């Protein structure tokens, strides 16, 4: 029961912030306004989130958590690539079925402070993927692992831009599948091994 109440409060804060960010803009929206509209005290807010930025980046941070869990449990370049493709496909399905995803992604890509944080998260993601692909590999293969990671993360960012530009009318899942197909065709993915 307590867990459901916490989830409900977290969702209320996220939904309220999303609506206000869309109506007023990220910078113009204050924590006090979010709390007032959600009918929650500022003290309660800080039990759930550390900052306004955490509200805007909630989905991104959740997905990074998923990625970290995946990379902690899989081993070997072939398994890492298979599992990454499945995770990215799952995230694409979530976005395609989320009626507010376009609004949130547009905010993340066009609000300078959030876009900068997103770029930093992308660099971290690239490093984590490259590390997983190159685990135990020779020095020569480390560069190839990094290139594969850049193709995956950069490709995902590119198809998200395209998806937003076309107002969600393109298939995000198909575009994600094309990224992994291109990675396999690159010649780097199969050779990223010991």
Order of alpha helices (4+ residues) and beta strands (2+ residues): alpha-alpha-alpha-alpha-alpha-alpha-alpha-alpha-alpha-alpha-alpha
